[in-house]
Amino acid sequence: MEFTKREENGVIILEISGRLDLGSGGKLKEEIKKHIDREQTSIHLNLANVEFVNSSGLGALVSIMKEIRLHKGRLTLSDLADYVREIFDITQLSHIFEIFSNEKEAINSYILVG
Amino acid sequence: MNKFEKKYYSNTESEGIMYNDVKLFLMVNNIKKNMLHNILLAVSEGFTNALVHGNNYDKNKMIKINIEVNNNNVNADIIDEGEGAIMAISSRVPSDYMKEGGRGIDLINHYADKVALKNDDKTGGLHLSMKFNKSRYSDQIWQKSNS
């Protein structure tokens, strides 16, 4: 897994590519933790280039979401490939994550929420 | 019939090596894209269960992957050398949305057409067998797989 990082309107945006699994999930958690420690708790993950997610990767995302919510922040996801979206649906995680069809919509939602 | 057989060390790095090995084997055997992804996911879940719960990251224990491709099916077997995996699976509780684990067996059951668990006579660990029917995958278009 690799990621690029940037900030837009106070939201930290990570574009993730590759596999999100047991090993990479841990790395992602560590990266997000650094931002939470700096009180940057508006986090968006663009998953457009994620080629594979398994339950360990999902577990990492759940852990990240819980940590962000604990710090009164917000986690959004966007650009899920069909097969990734299906895994969220099967596990019913699509009900608890804020998932947007594209990054622009997700970032706009932060502006609307204020 | 084409066969893939390989043993992996019980560490996190093996996860990616196994993924690439199995993906290449399935691609060489002309497994269609959506079927390939479903098999990779189910095998990955079985591998992670073997690594974490079965062998408990014990560097002296191996995880064996066998895959067979024939005209009608793809069969995948994952065998560990530990004692924890079958306990982890049999003692799990229904998924709590906010729990970080417990979803792997749900995904295996969703994507594999047939799933069997038993204690392996040789290793004493868990032997997970999965069967995937090629007939379910009529084309390259992604479709809901539990039809």
Interface residues (C-beta under 8 A of the other chain):
Chain A: R19 D21 L22 G23 F52 N54 S55 S56 L58 G59 A60 V62 S63 K66 D82 Y83 E86 I87 I90 T91 Q92 L93 H95 I96
Chain B: T12 E13 E15 G16 Y19 N34 H37 L40 L41 S44 E45 T48 L51 V52 S95 Y97 M98 K99 E100 G101 G102 R103 G104 D106 L107 H110 W142 K144 S145
